Amino acid sequence: MNEGDKGILELNSLLSQFQDWALFDGKYSVSTISRDVRKIKELSKRMDMVSPIPDEIRKYFLEKIKAGAKRQTLNVTRKAVQKWIHFLNEKHSAHIEFPIPKFKEPRSSMKWIPTDDEVFKIIKFADSQKNRETAARDGAVIRILFSGGLRIGEVVTLNLEDIRENGIFVHSEKGESDSVVGLSDDALASIRRYVDLYRRPTDPHALFTGPSGRIDYEYLRQHTSSMGKKVVPQFHPHAARHWVATTLLSGREGSGMPPMDIRFVQTHLRHASLASTQVYTHVNPETNANLVRERMNKFFPETRINSGPNASEPNLAGPRGFEPPTYGLRVHRST
């Protein structure tokens, strides 16, 4: 066995230990741990992550910044590296001291949110897949995402006994309280159709199953993302949660859906803090500009400018000493 193979085996062993540590000691969610493992594996292609050197990590982030990487993406990697170093220090006495500062993100940055039309197109595509079992399962999963605002990790942990008449009981993966989340009748009907006709009995409890039992988190995340991207290239599963939050908060006048009180939206999304829900109340600058223009037009009716030969010349001069630029025009001032 060469040194490269030994290094890969050692890294994989550490990653397995890291996952246990992050889940039971760190209390991180399954989805967060999975994302961190992917980041560490990506970094291992550039540097030694078994015994990381601070200068190499610093060089990596500097190169990414110069290449124009998004600050939000860099912060996700930063958190993964911090947890990894914490794990190595705590479990393997690595004694690595390297605080990584947070990369300041522009305040104007906004999460991508699909339009209503894109949501319906993604649902339609899920239903129209050739394999009927896949179509039934994906149709149910997509509707749960866009109706309940669940995270993929929460969808994976759903059980048959969690189905309710008005929604589904969710086991939170972020340390929030477990609760019943309301779903549309369309979503509930889709779940029941999948269970009655296509669900594999490979696990006595799991709602969504595969050939060998409960469906795997990483598979469902990648499959759902890939399916959605065939319709909308920017799609990722968590964008459904963003859409649910903004839709409930803003409402839909044409569909008879009034805006929902932010406290009810907080409960639906199971946010431990109202501040997490308030993130979705940030105003889109374009929407804000249109609303302000609409209201100001009602207050300031459009002035009809008479530019004919007999039109009186307006007095453009302000107080003496504050004359506006005339750009070659003659301005008459009364004395």
TAMO-V664126 format. One line per field, one symbol per residue. ss: DSSP state (H for helix, E for strand, L for the rest). psi: psi as a letter, one per 40 degrees, with the letter a starting at -180 (. if undefined). burial: I if it has 24 or more other ideal C-beta (glycine too) atoms within 12 Angstrom, else O. A space follows every 10 residues. Layout:
BEGIN
ss: ???
psi: ???
burial: ???
END
This chain:
BEGIN
ss: LLHHHHHHHH HHHHHHHHHH HHHHHLLLLH HHHHHHHHHH HHHHLLLLLL LLLHHHHHHH HHHHHHLLLL HHHHHHHHHH HHHHHHHHHH HHLLLLLLLL LLLLLLLLLL LLLLLHHHHH HHHHHHHLLL LHHHHHHHHH HHHHHHHHLL LHHHHHLLEH HHELLLEEEE LLLLLLLLEE EELLHHHHHH HHHHHHHLLL LLLLLELLEE LLEELLHHHH HHHHHHHHHL LLLLLLLHHH HHHHHHHHHH LEHHHLELLL LHHHHHHHHL LLLHHHHHHH HLLLHHHHHH HHHHHHHHHL LLLLLLLLLL LLLLLLLLLL LLLLLLLLLL LLLLL
psi: hidddddddd dddddddddd dddddefiid dddddddddd dddeedihed gihddddddd ddddddefih dddddddddd dddddddddd defdfhhghh ihhhihdehi ihhiiddddd dddddddeid hddddddddd dddddedefi idddddeiid eehideaihh hieeeiiiih hiiidddddd dddddddehh fehedhdhia deahihdddd dddddddddd dhdeiidedd dddddddddd ihddefhiii hdddddddef hdiddddede ehhhdddddd dddddddddg ihhhhheide iihihehaih efhihefeih hhhi.
burial: OOOOOOOOOO IOOIIOOIIO IIIOOIOIII IIIIIIIOII OOIIOOIIII OIOOOOIOOI IOOIOOOOOO OOOIIIIIII IIIIIIIIOO OOOOOIOIOI OOOOOOOOOO OOIIOOOIIO OIIOIIIOIO OOOIIIIIII IIIIIIIIII IIIIIIIIIO OIIOOOIIII IIIIOIOOIO IIIIOOIIOI IIOIIOOIIO OOOOOIIIII OOOIIIIOII IOIIIOIIOO IIOOIIIIII IIIIIIIIII OOOOOOOOOI OIOOIIIIII IOOOOOIOII OOOOOOOOOO OOOOOOOOOO OOOOOOOOOO OOOOOOOOOO OOOOOOOOOO OOOOO
END
